[in-house]
Structure formats: structure tokens, C-alpha cells
Amino acid sequence: KKKKPKLLNKFDKTIKAELDAAEKLRKKGRVEEALRAFEALVNQYPQSPRARYGKAQSEDDLAEKMRSNEMLQQAINTYDEVASLPNVPSDLMKLSLKREADRQQFLGRMRGSLVTLQKLVQLFPSDTSFKNDLGVGYLLMGDNSNAKKVYEEVLSLAPNDGFAKVHYGFILKAENKIAESIPYLKEGLESGDPGTDDGRFYFHLGDALQRIGDKEAYKWYELGYQRGHFASVWQRSLYNVKGLKAQPWWTAKETGYTELVKSLEKNWKLIRDEGLAVMDKKRSLFLPEDENLREKGDWSQFTLWQQGRKNENSCKGAPKTCALLERFPEATGCRRGQIKYSVMHPGTHVWPHTGPTNCRLRMHLGLVIPKEGCRIRCAQENRTWEEGKVLIFDDSFEHEVWQDAESYRLIFIVDVWHPELTAQQRRTLPAI
């Protein structure tokens, strides 16, 4: 059984009845009254850590009730004040600083949160849970190398810490140390420790296993699906809207975007010629795929729209194509997708992978397609491209590409909002 945290120092025990009365108001949801009560106690007993902590919690509750970031900042400041008082019981210090760091992260104050977490680690060096939190803080800042050092430290102190293992494995995978990452991800997930049951870890473990050719990947995908992280074994996106129609391949009619498809197919030569002109003139505008999806080969892209934003510079290279697309907000306004040319050279294989969201569908218009040797698999079905024809699939399902032809393959990719999303959702869903 968990021990109850000790929150009262010697002095606070003498005013326990007053503290309890204020806390009772807070527990009953009478937040404004609780805040007034704790403020009165802080004024009367400025050295009382428990009174100040109660004030911080009441401000925190009120911030949630009012949806006020200003009030939340006030709570953060008060949590910080608790930690600077003399004779703060260590349990209260831990709760106060941990909540401060959490609320700072919530407001996007990542650097502030990192400072708070570093303070916790300095005060309680033997408590690995704070080191684990600090590692997450570094990861949220995109500082993988410091996060890695923290988790190495944790694992030297606590070799079976599942939380540290999954995060360490996650970092190794990001460094492309595929085989090395697998035991950490696997043992971390098997530990069942709090914080390990996260879709990202199932996703990356399965992906790492697939890349070394181990069929056990699907066992972990199945488990991730059973735990509610994936919509199915094949559909493994992590940024989803529940209840959207889910199937790997779509027809133009099913999407309702028949005008867009007709327009792409009717103007395919114009789109092709502008793409070829850019390829000839400015090879440097075609940038290599940078998401580590290739096992081998040469695959580059020339992007016209990204996250619903037009790349004005790129559109100078393909002005007619861009003008044509302006009529279709389902594509140009899709903040969870892109519009781009994609050229893939012979000898390229793209690992099985899954897009990040179920909120989009992906159209592929064939522009220059070799007679044979090029194919795409989505879920369990292979298809091939045709010049002047559009293929439509849901890239939140696992897909894989082979280019074993004699010459390059050029296609035009247009992402569109999933047709079942409401106008409100299209306006408010954050970009990916």
C-alpha cells in the first residue's frame, strides 16, 4: 500500500485544523472560497509551506475552471514559492515542484519546466522517477543527446526501470540504431511500468522489428491494437479522429472529390511537364526524403504545399499546377498533408510505414511510370501506377513501395482532408 505523503512540518501541525478546513472547501469544488481561505492563511502565516501549497492548488483548480492561462501562471509562481520556504517536508517539496514542471509544460514553457525538473533531480538524486521526468523534458525540447545521458544514468542505477528502457530504446531508434533499440523497447513494454503503455513505443518496436525482417512485429502491432493505441493492426496512425471510415484503398466516387480527380487526370501532362522542367533545371529543389523511410535507393520530393501553407517559391517553378490546385481547398487547406512531386529512382525500397493521422487521404497521379518494376502495397493489396490516372489510398494504413524498374518514376502527390471530417474539424484540427 502506498504511504500517505507527509505534507505538514512542525509548525503546520499546530494549524492543522485551519488548513484542513480550507482544504475541505477545495475538495468540495468550492474553489473561490478555498482560494480566499488559503490566501488568508498565507497572509497570517507566511512561513507555512502547506498553506502556500493549498493556495497554489486552488489557483491551479481555478485556472482550469476559468480556462485562464494567466491564473495558471499565478499557480506556477506559487508552487515555486513553496519550494523556497524553510522547513518544507520533502514529500511536499516533491509534489510542489513536480506539479510546477507539469503545468509549465502544459503552457509550453519547456525551458522553465526543464529548470524545475533539474532542481528536483538535484534535491532528490536517488529518486529515479525525477530523472525519468527530466529525460522527457529534454525530449520535449528536441534535445535527444541530453535525454540519452539521463536514461543511461537511470539504467545504471535501476537496470530494470521500464520507463527508462522504452525511452532509451526510442532514442536509439531515432539514431537509426535499429537492432540495438529492440531489446530496450521490448523489455520496457513487457515491464508494464507506468508510462510505458504508449502507442509510440508499440509503433517503433514493430517498425524496428520489420526493418530487421522479424515477423514478430505484427505480434506487437496486435498488442498495440488490443491496448487501444491503434485503430487496427494495419492502421497505426497516432493522431486520429475517432469514427472516420477506414479502408486502405478508395475510389474517387467514395471520396466525393471527383472534381479534383477529374481535373488532375485531365491536366496530367501539364502537371508532368512542369515537374520535369523543375527536375531538369533545378535538381536541388527536389529534396531527398528525410524521414528515414528508405531501406535503400534515391527518392526526392518537390513540395508545393505543406500543412495547408503554399510554398510561394516552389510555385514559381510550377505556376500552372499551383493555379489549378487553388480551386480545391480540400487539398490546399489540408493542414495535415502536403502537395508535392515525388521522384523515385531504380533500386529504391521504402520500408513498410504508416502515416501520422487518419484525417487525410492521399492521391497519387502517375506522371512518368516505367512499364514494369514499380508497385505500392497498402495493407494487403498491391497496386501499380498508370500515367494520367489517380490512385487513392489512406496512408494511415501500412504501406510499402518498390522501384525496380530501368528508369525513374515520377508521381504527383495530393493529400486531401478525410471526406467525413466536418467543416469545424477542418478549421480547428492542429497541423501535422
TORKOL-4160 file (C-alpha; in steps of 0.2 Angstrom, whole numbers, padded with zeros to 4 digits, m for minus):
432
<pt num="1" X="0000" Y="0000" Z="0000"/>
<pt num="2" X="0006" Y="0017" Z="m0004"/>
<pt num="3" X="0012" Y="0028" Z="0010"/>
<pt num="4" X="0002" Y="0044" Z="0013"/>
<pt num="5" X="0014" Y="0059" Z="0009"/>
<pt num="6" X="0019" Y="0069" Z="0024"/>
<pt num="7" X="0014" Y="0087" Z="0020"/>
<pt num="8" X="0015" Y="0095" Z="0037"/>
<pt num="9" X="0030" Y="0102" Z="0045"/>
<pt num="10" X="0031" Y="0105" Z="0064"/>
<pt num="11" X="0023" Y="0122" Z="0063"/>
<pt num="12" X="0009" Y="0117" Z="0051"/>
<pt num="13" X="0004" Y="0103" Z="0063"/>
<pt num="14" X="m0001" Y="0117" Z="0075"/>
<pt num="15" X="m0013" Y="0125" Z="0062"/>
<pt num="16" X="m0019" Y="0108" Z="0055"/>
<pt num="17" X="m0037" Y="0112" Z="0059"/>
<pt num="18" X="m0037" Y="0128" Z="0049"/>
<pt num="19" X="m0028" Y="0120" Z="0034"/>
<pt num="20" X="m0040" Y="0105" Z="0034"/>
<pt num="21" X="m0055" Y="0117" Z="0034"/>
<pt num="22" X="m0048" Y="0126" Z="0019"/>
<pt num="23" X="m0043" Y="0110" Z="0010"/>
<pt num="24" X="m0061" Y="0103" Z="0013"/>
<pt num="25" X="m0068" Y="0118" Z="0003"/>
<pt num="26" X="m0056" Y="0114" Z="m0011"/>
<pt num="27" X="m0060" Y="0096" Z="m0011"/>
<pt num="28" X="m0079" Y="0100" Z="m0012"/>
<pt num="29" X="m0075" Y="0111" Z="m0028"/>
<pt num="30" X="m0079" Y="0127" Z="m0019"/>
<pt num="31" X="m0063" Y="0134" Z="m0027"/>
<pt num="32" X="m0065" Y="0153" Z="m0025"/>
<pt num="33" X="m0069" Y="0150" Z="m0006"/>
<pt num="34" X="m0054" Y="0139" Z="m0004"/>
<pt num="35" X="m0043" Y="0151" Z="m0013"/>
<pt num="36" X="m0049" Y="0165" Z="m0001"/>
<pt num="37" X="m0046" Y="0154" Z="0014"/>
<pt num="38" X="m0029" Y="0149" Z="0009"/>
<pt num="39" X="m0024" Y="0167" Z="0005"/>
<pt num="40" X="m0029" Y="0172" Z="0022"/>
<pt num="41" X="m0018" Y="0158" Z="0030"/>
<pt num="42" X="m0003" Y="0163" Z="0019"/>
<pt num="43" X="m0005" Y="0181" Z="0025"/>
<pt num="44" X="m0007" Y="0176" Z="0043"/>
<pt num="45" X="0007" Y="0163" Z="0042"/>
<pt num="46" X="0019" Y="0167" Z="0028"/>
<pt num="47" X="0031" Y="0154" Z="0033"/>
<pt num="48" X="0018" Y="0140" Z="0031"/>
<pt num="49" X="0023" Y="0128" Z="0016"/>
<pt num="50" X="0006" Y="0119" Z="0017"/>
<pt num="51" X="m0004" Y="0135" Z="0017"/>
<pt num="52" X="0005" Y="0141" Z="0002"/>
<pt num="53" X="0004" Y="0124" Z="m0007"/>
<pt num="54" X="m0015" Y="0125" Z="m0004"/>
<pt num="55" X="m0016" Y="0142" Z="m0012"/>
<pt num="56" X="m0006" Y="0135" Z="m0027"/>
<pt num="57" X="m0018" Y="0121" Z="m0029"/>
<pt num="58" X="m0033" Y="0132" Z="m0028"/>
<pt num="59" X="m0026" Y="0144" Z="m0041"/>
<pt num="60" X="m0022" Y="0128" Z="m0052"/>
<pt num="61" X="m0041" Y="0122" Z="m0050"/>
<pt num="62" X="m0047" Y="0140" Z="m0053"/>
<pt num="63" X="m0036" Y="0141" Z="m0069"/>
<pt num="64" X="m0044" Y="0125" Z="m0075"/>
<pt num="65" X="m0062" Y="0131" Z="m0071"/>
<pt num="66" X="m0059" Y="0148" Z="m0079"/>
<pt num="67" X="m0048" Y="0141" Z="m0093"/>
<pt num="68" X="m0036" Y="0155" Z="m0089"/>
<pt num="69" X="m0018" Y="0154" Z="m0093"/>
<pt num="70" X="m0015" Y="0169" Z="m0083"/>
<pt num="71" X="m0022" Y="0161" Z="m0067"/>
<pt num="72" X="m0011" Y="0145" Z="m0071"/>
<pt num="73" X="0004" Y="0156" Z="m0072"/>
<pt num="74" X="0000" Y="0163" Z="m0055"/>
<pt num="75" X="m0002" Y="0145" Z="m0048"/>
<pt num="76" X="0015" Y="0141" Z="m0056"/>
<pt num="77" X="0023" Y="0155" Z="m0047"/>
<pt num="78" X="0015" Y="0150" Z="m0030"/>
<pt num="79" X="0021" Y="0132" Z="m0032"/>
<pt num="80" X="0038" Y="0139" Z="m0034"/>
<pt num="81" X="0037" Y="0150" Z="m0019"/>
<pt num="82" X="0033" Y="0134" Z="m0009"/>
<pt num="83" X="0050" Y="0127" Z="m0013"/>
<pt num="84" X="0059" Y="0142" Z="m0007"/>
<pt num="85" X="0052" Y="0142" Z="0010"/>
<pt num="86" X="0062" Y="0135" Z="0025"/>
<pt num="87" X="0057" Y="0118" Z="0033"/>
<pt num="88" X="0047" Y="0111" Z="0018"/>
<pt num="89" X="0044" Y="0092" Z="0021"/>
<pt num="90" X="0052" Y="0083" Z="0007"/>
<pt num="91" X="0035" Y="0075" Z="0001"/>
<pt num="92" X="0028" Y="0092" Z="m0001"/>
<pt num="93" X="0043" Y="0099" Z="m0010"/>
<pt num="94" X="0042" Y="0084" Z="m0022"/>
<pt num="95" X="0023" Y="0087" Z="m0026"/>
<pt num="96" X="0025" Y="0106" Z="m0027"/>
<pt num="97" X="0040" Y="0105" Z="m0040"/>
<pt num="98" X="0033" Y="0091" Z="m0050"/>
<pt num="99" X="0016" Y="0100" Z="m0052"/>
<pt num="100" X="0025" Y="0116" Z="m0056"/>
<pt num="101" X="0035" Y="0107" Z="m0070"/>
<pt num="102" X="0019" Y="0099" Z="m0077"/>
<pt num="103" X="0010" Y="0115" Z="m0078"/>
<pt num="104" X="0025" Y="0124" Z="m0086"/>
<pt num="105" X="0025" Y="0110" Z="m0099"/>
<pt num="106" X="0006" Y="0112" Z="m0102"/>
<pt num="107" X="0009" Y="0131" Z="m0105"/>
<pt num="108" X="0023" Y="0126" Z="m0117"/>
<pt num="109" X="0036" Y="0134" Z="m0106"/>
<pt num="110" X="0048" Y="0120" Z="m0109"/>
<pt num="111" X="0064" Y="0128" Z="m0103"/>
<pt num="112" X="0056" Y="0134" Z="m0087"/>
<pt num="113" X="0050" Y="0116" Z="m0084"/>
<pt num="114" X="0067" Y="0109" Z="m0088"/>
<pt num="115" X="0075" Y="0121" Z="m0074"/>
<pt num="116" X="0061" Y="0115" Z="m0062"/>
<pt num="117" X="0065" Y="0096" Z="m0066"/>
<pt num="118" X="0084" Y="0099" Z="m0064"/>
<pt num="119" X="0080" Y="0106" Z="m0047"/>
<pt num="120" X="0070" Y="0091" Z="m0042"/>
<pt num="121" X="0084" Y="0079" Z="m0048"/>
<pt num="122" X="0097" Y="0089" Z="m0038"/>
<pt num="123" X="0087" Y="0089" Z="m0022"/>
<pt num="124" X="0082" Y="0071" Z="m0023"/>
<pt num="125" X="0097" Y="0062" Z="m0033"/>
<pt num="126" X="0092" Y="0045" Z="m0028"/>
<pt num="127" X="0074" Y="0046" Z="m0035"/>
<pt num="128" X="0075" Y="0039" Z="m0052"/>
<pt num="129" X="0057" Y="0045" Z="m0056"/>
<pt num="130" X="0063" Y="0063" Z="m0057"/>
<pt num="131" X="0077" Y="0058" Z="m0068"/>
<pt num="132" X="0064" Y="0050" Z="m0080"/>
<pt num="133" X="0054" Y="0065" Z="m0080"/>
<pt num="134" X="0069" Y="0076" Z="m0084"/>
<pt num="135" X="0073" Y="0064" Z="m0099"/>
<pt num="136" X="0056" Y="0068" Z="m0105"/>
<pt num="137" X="0059" Y="0086" Z="m0103"/>
<pt num="138" X="0074" Y="0085" Z="m0114"/>
<pt num="139" X="0065" Y="0075" Z="m0127"/>
<pt num="140" X="0051" Y="0088" Z="m0127"/>
<pt num="141" X="0064" Y="0101" Z="m0131"/>
<pt num="142" X="0071" Y="0090" Z="m0145"/>
<pt num="143" X="0087" Y="0088" Z="m0135"/>
<pt num="144" X="0089" Y="0069" Z="m0138"/>
<pt num="145" X="0108" Y="0068" Z="m0133"/>
<pt num="146" X="0105" Y="0075" Z="m0115"/>
<pt num="147" X="0089" Y="0064" Z="m0113"/>
<pt num="148" X="0100" Y="0049" Z="m0118"/>
<pt num="149" X="0113" Y="0053" Z="m0105"/>
<pt num="150" X="0099" Y="0055" Z="m0092"/>
<pt num="151" X="0092" Y="0037" Z="m0096"/>
<pt num="152" X="0109" Y="0029" Z="m0096"/>
<pt num="153" X="0111" Y="0036" Z="m0078"/>
<pt num="154" X="0094" Y="0029" Z="m0073"/>
<pt num="155" X="0098" Y="0012" Z="m0081"/>
<pt num="156" X="0114" Y="0011" Z="m0072"/>
<pt num="157" X="0105" Y="0015" Z="m0055"/>
<pt num="158" X="0090" Y="0004" Z="m0059"/>
<pt num="159" X="0093" Y="m0008" Z="m0073"/>
<pt num="160" X="0075" Y="m0014" Z="m0074"/>
<pt num="161" X="0067" Y="0003" Z="m0075"/>
<pt num="162" X="0054" Y="0000" Z="m0089"/>
<pt num="163" X="0050" Y="0019" Z="m0091"/>
<pt num="164" X="0069" Y="0022" Z="m0094"/>
<pt num="165" X="0070" Y="0007" Z="m0106"/>
<pt num="166" X="0056" Y="0012" Z="m0118"/>
<pt num="167" X="0063" Y="0030" Z="m0119"/>
<pt num="168" X="0081" Y="0024" Z="m0121"/>
<pt num="169" X="0075" Y="0012" Z="m0135"/>
<pt num="170" X="0065" Y="0026" Z="m0143"/>
<pt num="171" X="0081" Y="0037" Z="m0143"/>
<pt num="172" X="0092" Y="0023" Z="m0151"/>
<pt num="173" X="0078" Y="0020" Z="m0164"/>
<pt num="174" X="0079" Y="0039" Z="m0168"/>
<pt num="175" X="0098" Y="0037" Z="m0170"/>
<pt num="176" X="0094" Y="0023" Z="m0183"/>
<pt num="177" X="0102" Y="0010" Z="m0171"/>
<pt num="178" X="0088" Y="m0002" Z="m0175"/>
<pt num="179" X="0094" Y="m0018" Z="m0169"/>
<pt num="180" X="0100" Y="m0010" Z="m0153"/>
<pt num="181" X="0084" Y="m0002" Z="m0149"/>
<pt num="182" X="0073" Y="m0018" Z="m0150"/>
<pt num="183" X="0078" Y="m0026" Z="m0133"/>
<pt num="184" X="0075" Y="m0009" Z="m0123"/>
<pt num="185" X="0058" Y="m0006" Z="m0131"/>
<pt num="186" X="0053" Y="m0024" Z="m0129"/>
<pt num="187" X="0058" Y="m0026" Z="m0111"/>
<pt num="188" X="0051" Y="m0009" Z="m0107"/>
<pt num="189" X="0034" Y="m0013" Z="m0114"/>
<pt num="190" X="0035" Y="m0030" Z="m0105"/>
<pt num="191" X="0038" Y="m0022" Z="m0088"/>
<pt num="192" X="0021" Y="m0014" Z="m0088"/>
<pt num="193" X="0028" Y="0000" Z="m0078"/>
<pt num="194" X="0018" Y="0016" Z="m0078"/>
<pt num="195" X="0021" Y="0027" Z="m0093"/>
<pt num="196" X="0026" Y="0013" Z="m0104"/>
<pt num="197" X="0009" Y="0009" Z="m0111"/>
<pt num="198" X="0010" Y="0021" Z="m0125"/>
<pt num="199" X="0006" Y="0019" Z="m0144"/>
<pt num="200" X="0023" Y="0027" Z="m0149"/>
<pt num="201" X="0033" Y="0013" Z="m0141"/>
<pt num="202" X="0022" Y="m0001" Z="m0149"/>
<pt num="203" X="0024" Y="0008" Z="m0166"/>
<pt num="204" X="0043" Y="0010" Z="m0165"/>
<pt num="205" X="0046" Y="m0008" Z="m0158"/>
<pt num="206" X="0035" Y="m0015" Z="m0173"/>
<pt num="207" X="0044" Y="m0004" Z="m0185"/>
<pt num="208" X="0061" Y="m0009" Z="m0179"/>
<pt num="209" X="0057" Y="m0027" Z="m0180"/>
<pt num="210" X="0050" Y="m0025" Z="m0198"/>
<pt num="211" X="0066" Y="m0017" Z="m0203"/>
<pt num="212" X="0077" Y="m0032" Z="m0197"/>
<pt num="213" X="0064" Y="m0044" Z="m0206"/>
<pt num="214" X="0057" Y="m0051" Z="m0190"/>
<pt num="215" X="0038" Y="m0056" Z="m0192"/>
<pt num="216" X="0036" Y="m0054" Z="m0173"/>
<pt num="217" X="0032" Y="m0035" Z="m0177"/>
<pt num="218" X="0014" Y="m0040" Z="m0180"/>
<pt num="219" X="0013" Y="m0048" Z="m0163"/>
<pt num="220" X="0017" Y="m0031" Z="m0156"/>
<pt num="221" X="0005" Y="m0021" Z="m0168"/>
<pt num="222" X="m0009" Y="m0033" Z="m0162"/>
<pt num="223" X="m0005" Y="m0030" Z="m0144"/>
<pt num="224" X="m0005" Y="m0011" Z="m0148"/>
<pt num="225" X="m0022" Y="m0013" Z="m0156"/>
<pt num="226" X="m0028" Y="m0023" Z="m0141"/>
<pt num="227" X="m0022" Y="m0009" Z="m0129"/>
<pt num="228" X="m0032" Y="0003" Z="m0139"/>
<pt num="229" X="m0017" Y="0013" Z="m0147"/>
<pt num="230" X="m0021" Y="0008" Z="m0165"/>
<pt num="231" X="m0037" Y="0008" Z="m0175"/>
<pt num="232" X="m0032" Y="m0009" Z="m0181"/>
<pt num="233" X="m0016" Y="m0020" Z="m0184"/>
<pt num="234" X="m0014" Y="m0012" Z="m0201"/>
<pt num="235" X="m0020" Y="0006" Z="m0197"/>
<pt num="236" X="m0007" Y="0013" Z="m0185"/>
<pt num="237" X="m0008" Y="0032" Z="m0185"/>
<pt num="238" X="m0007" Y="0040" Z="m0168"/>
<pt num="239" X="m0016" Y="0057" Z="m0172"/>
<pt num="240" X="m0033" Y="0052" Z="m0175"/>
<pt num="241" X="m0052" Y="0057" Z="m0176"/>
<pt num="242" X="m0062" Y="0043" Z="m0170"/>
<pt num="243" X="m0076" Y="0035" Z="m0181"/>
<pt num="244" X="m0069" Y="0040" Z="m0198"/>
<pt num="245" X="m0072" Y="0027" Z="m0212"/>
<pt num="246" X="m0057" Y="0017" Z="m0213"/>
<pt num="247" X="m0051" Y="0007" Z="m0228"/>
<pt num="248" X="m0034" Y="0006" Z="m0237"/>
<pt num="249" X="m0040" Y="0010" Z="m0255"/>
<pt num="250" X="m0053" Y="0022" Z="m0260"/>
<pt num="251" X="m0062" Y="0026" Z="m0277"/>
<pt num="252" X="m0064" Y="0044" Z="m0282"/>
<pt num="253" X="m0083" Y="0042" Z="m0280"/>
<pt num="254" X="m0081" Y="0036" Z="m0262"/>
<pt num="255" X="m0071" Y="0052" Z="m0258"/>
<pt num="256" X="m0083" Y="0064" Z="m0265"/>
<pt num="257" X="m0068" Y="0073" Z="m0273"/>
<pt num="258" X="m0072" Y="0069" Z="m0291"/>
<pt num="259" X="m0070" Y="0086" Z="m0297"/>
<pt num="260" X="m0052" Y="0086" Z="m0291"/>
<pt num="261" X="m0048" Y="0069" Z="m0298"/>
<pt num="262" X="m0055" Y="0074" Z="m0315"/>
<pt num="263" X="m0045" Y="0090" Z="m0315"/>
<pt num="264" X="m0029" Y="0081" Z="m0311"/>
<pt num="265" X="m0032" Y="0067" Z="m0324"/>
<pt num="266" X="m0037" Y="0080" Z="m0337"/>
<pt num="267" X="m0022" Y="0091" Z="m0334"/>
<pt num="268" X="m0009" Y="0077" Z="m0330"/>
<pt num="269" X="0003" Y="0082" Z="m0345"/>
<pt num="270" X="0004" Y="0100" Z="m0339"/>
<pt num="271" X="0007" Y="0094" Z="m0321"/>
<pt num="272" X="0020" Y="0082" Z="m0328"/>
<pt num="273" X="0029" Y="0095" Z="m0339"/>
<pt num="274" X="0031" Y="0107" Z="m0325"/>
<pt num="275" X="0038" Y="0094" Z="m0314"/>
<pt num="276" X="0050" Y="0088" Z="m0327"/>
<pt num="277" X="0056" Y="0106" Z="m0330"/>
<pt num="278" X="0060" Y="0108" Z="m0312"/>
<pt num="279" X="0069" Y="0092" Z="m0312"/>
<pt num="280" X="0079" Y="0097" Z="m0327"/>
<pt num="281" X="0083" Y="0115" Z="m0321"/>
<pt num="282" X="0084" Y="0114" Z="m0303"/>
<pt num="283" X="0088" Y="0097" Z="m0296"/>
<pt num="284" X="0092" Y="0105" Z="m0280"/>
<pt num="285" X="0073" Y="0110" Z="m0277"/>
<pt num="286" X="0070" Y="0091" Z="m0276"/>
<pt num="287" X="0075" Y="0087" Z="m0258"/>
<pt num="288" X="0079" Y="0069" Z="m0253"/>
<pt num="289" X="0066" Y="0061" Z="m0242"/>
<pt num="290" X="0071" Y="0064" Z="m0224"/>
<pt num="291" X="0060" Y="0054" Z="m0213"/>
<pt num="292" X="0072" Y="0039" Z="m0213"/>
<pt num="293" X="0059" Y="0028" Z="m0223"/>
<pt num="294" X="0071" Y="0021" Z="m0236"/>
<pt num="295" X="0080" Y="0005" Z="m0234"/>
<pt num="296" X="0090" Y="0010" Z="m0250"/>
<pt num="297" X="0089" Y="0020" Z="m0266"/>
<pt num="298" X="0086" Y="0038" Z="m0271"/>
<pt num="299" X="0069" Y="0046" Z="m0268"/>
<pt num="300" X="0067" Y="0065" Z="m0268"/>
<pt num="301" X="0052" Y="0077" Z="m0267"/>
<pt num="302" X="0047" Y="0094" Z="m0273"/>
<pt num="303" X="0034" Y="0102" Z="m0261"/>
<pt num="304" X="0021" Y="0115" Z="m0266"/>
<pt num="305" X="0010" Y="0115" Z="m0251"/>
<pt num="306" X="0015" Y="0109" Z="m0233"/>
<pt num="307" X="0002" Y="0109" Z="m0218"/>
<pt num="308" X="m0010" Y="0120" Z="m0228"/>
<pt num="309" X="0003" Y="0133" Z="m0232"/>
<pt num="310" X="0008" Y="0137" Z="m0250"/>
<pt num="311" X="0026" Y="0137" Z="m0254"/>
<pt num="312" X="0027" Y="0153" Z="m0265"/>
<pt num="313" X="0044" Y="0150" Z="m0271"/>
<pt num="314" X="0041" Y="0132" Z="m0276"/>
<pt num="315" X="0025" Y="0138" Z="m0285"/>
<pt num="316" X="0036" Y="0149" Z="m0296"/>
<pt num="317" X="0043" Y="0133" Z="m0303"/>
<pt num="318" X="0026" Y="0125" Z="m0307"/>
<pt num="319" X="0014" Y="0140" Z="m0309"/>
<pt num="320" X="0000" Y="0132" Z="m0319"/>
<pt num="321" X="0000" Y="0117" Z="m0307"/>
<pt num="322" X="m0002" Y="0128" Z="m0292"/>
<pt num="323" X="m0016" Y="0139" Z="m0301"/>
<pt num="324" X="m0025" Y="0123" Z="m0305"/>
<pt num="325" X="m0025" Y="0117" Z="m0287"/>
<pt num="326" X="m0030" Y="0134" Z="m0279"/>
<pt num="327" X="m0048" Y="0129" Z="m0284"/>
<pt num="328" X="m0048" Y="0114" Z="m0272"/>
<pt num="329" X="m0047" Y="0119" Z="m0253"/>
<pt num="330" X="m0049" Y="0101" Z="m0248"/>
<pt num="331" X="m0031" Y="0099" Z="m0254"/>
<pt num="332" X="m0023" Y="0116" Z="m0252"/>
<pt num="333" X="m0031" Y="0119" Z="m0235"/>
<pt num="334" X="m0027" Y="0101" Z="m0228"/>
<pt num="335" X="m0016" Y="0106" Z="m0214"/>
<pt num="336" X="m0012" Y="0088" Z="m0210"/>
<pt num="337" X="m0005" Y="0084" Z="m0228"/>
<pt num="338" X="0006" Y="0090" Z="m0242"/>
<pt num="339" X="0005" Y="0093" Z="m0261"/>
<pt num="340" X="0021" Y="0088" Z="m0270"/>
<pt num="341" X="0030" Y="0079" Z="m0284"/>
<pt num="342" X="0039" Y="0063" Z="m0279"/>
<pt num="343" X="0053" Y="0056" Z="m0290"/>
<pt num="344" X="0060" Y="0038" Z="m0286"/>
<pt num="345" X="0075" Y="0031" Z="m0295"/>
<pt num="346" X="0078" Y="0012" Z="m0299"/>
<pt num="347" X="0084" Y="0002" Z="m0284"/>
<pt num="348" X="0074" Y="0010" Z="m0271"/>
<pt num="349" X="0064" Y="0001" Z="m0257"/>
<pt num="350" X="0053" Y="0011" Z="m0245"/>
<pt num="351" X="0051" Y="0002" Z="m0228"/>
<pt num="352" X="0033" Y="m0003" Z="m0223"/>
<pt num="353" X="0027" Y="0013" Z="m0214"/>
<pt num="354" X="0012" Y="0022" Z="m0208"/>
<pt num="355" X="0007" Y="0040" Z="m0210"/>
<pt num="356" X="0004" Y="0050" Z="m0194"/>
<pt num="357" X="m0015" Y="0053" Z="m0195"/>
<pt num="358" X="m0032" Y="0046" Z="m0201"/>
<pt num="359" X="m0038" Y="0063" Z="m0205"/>
<pt num="360" X="m0032" Y="0063" Z="m0223"/>
<pt num="361" X="m0032" Y="0053" Z="m0239"/>
<pt num="362" X="m0018" Y="0053" Z="m0252"/>
<pt num="363" X="m0019" Y="0054" Z="m0270"/>
<pt num="364" X="m0005" Y="0048" Z="m0282"/>
<pt num="365" X="m0006" Y="0055" Z="m0300"/>
<pt num="366" X="0005" Y="0045" Z="m0312"/>
<pt num="367" X="0016" Y="0056" Z="m0322"/>
<pt num="368" X="0031" Y="0046" Z="m0328"/>
<pt num="369" X="0029" Y="0027" Z="m0325"/>
<pt num="370" X="0040" Y="0014" Z="m0331"/>
<pt num="371" X="0032" Y="m0001" Z="m0340"/>
<pt num="372" X="0036" Y="m0013" Z="m0325"/>
<pt num="373" X="0045" Y="m0014" Z="m0309"/>
<pt num="374" X="0036" Y="m0001" Z="m0299"/>
<pt num="375" X="0022" Y="m0005" Z="m0286"/>
<pt num="376" X="0015" Y="0000" Z="m0270"/>
<pt num="377" X="0007" Y="m0010" Z="m0256"/>
<pt num="378" X="m0006" Y="m0003" Z="m0244"/>
<pt num="379" X="m0012" Y="m0015" Z="m0231"/>
<pt num="380" X="m0013" Y="m0032" Z="m0240"/>
<pt num="381" X="m0016" Y="m0026" Z="m0258"/>
<pt num="382" X="m0003" Y="m0021" Z="m0271"/>
<pt num="383" X="m0006" Y="m0009" Z="m0285"/>
<pt num="384" X="0003" Y="m0001" Z="m0299"/>
<pt num="385" X="0003" Y="0017" Z="m0306"/>
<pt num="386" X="m0003" Y="0022" Z="m0323"/>
<pt num="387" X="0001" Y="0038" Z="m0332"/>
<pt num="388" X="m0013" Y="0051" Z="m0331"/>
<pt num="389" X="m0023" Y="0041" Z="m0318"/>
<pt num="390" X="m0025" Y="0044" Z="m0300"/>
<pt num="391" X="m0023" Y="0031" Z="m0286"/>
<pt num="392" X="m0031" Y="0035" Z="m0269"/>
<pt num="393" X="m0026" Y="0027" Z="m0253"/>
<pt num="394" X="m0027" Y="0030" Z="m0234"/>
<pt num="395" X="m0009" Y="0032" Z="m0229"/>
<pt num="396" X="m0013" Y="0029" Z="m0210"/>
<pt num="397" X="m0013" Y="0010" Z="m0216"/>
<pt num="398" X="0004" Y="0002" Z="m0218"/>
<pt num="399" X="0011" Y="0004" Z="m0235"/>
<pt num="400" X="0027" Y="0000" Z="m0244"/>
<pt num="401" X="0035" Y="0004" Z="m0261"/>
<pt num="402" X="0047" Y="m0005" Z="m0273"/>
<pt num="403" X="0055" Y="0004" Z="m0288"/>
<pt num="404" X="0065" Y="m0010" Z="m0298"/>
<pt num="405" X="0062" Y="m0003" Z="m0315"/>
<pt num="406" X="0075" Y="0003" Z="m0328"/>
<pt num="407" X="0071" Y="0021" Z="m0326"/>
<pt num="408" X="0064" Y="0034" Z="m0314"/>
<pt num="409" X="0046" Y="0035" Z="m0308"/>
<pt num="410" X="0038" Y="0052" Z="m0306"/>
<pt num="411" X="0021" Y="0055" Z="m0297"/>
<pt num="412" X="0011" Y="0070" Z="m0291"/>
<pt num="413" X="0005" Y="0068" Z="m0273"/>
<pt num="414" X="m0010" Y="0077" Z="m0267"/>
<pt num="415" X="m0016" Y="0075" Z="m0249"/>
<pt num="416" X="m0035" Y="0079" Z="m0245"/>
<pt num="417" X="m0045" Y="0080" Z="m0229"/>
<pt num="418" X="m0054" Y="0064" Z="m0225"/>
<pt num="419" X="m0071" Y="0067" Z="m0233"/>
<pt num="420" X="m0081" Y="0063" Z="m0216"/>
<pt num="421" X="m0072" Y="0077" Z="m0207"/>
<pt num="422" X="m0084" Y="0092" Z="m0203"/>
<pt num="423" X="m0080" Y="0110" Z="m0208"/>
<pt num="424" X="m0077" Y="0114" Z="m0190"/>
<pt num="425" X="m0064" Y="0100" Z="m0188"/>
<pt num="426" X="m0055" Y="0105" Z="m0204"/>
<pt num="427" X="m0054" Y="0123" Z="m0197"/>
<pt num="428" X="m0048" Y="0118" Z="m0179"/>
<pt num="429" X="m0038" Y="0102" Z="m0181"/>
<pt num="430" X="m0020" Y="0106" Z="m0177"/>
<pt num="431" X="m0007" Y="0104" Z="m0191"/>
<pt num="432" X="0004" Y="0089" Z="m0194"/>
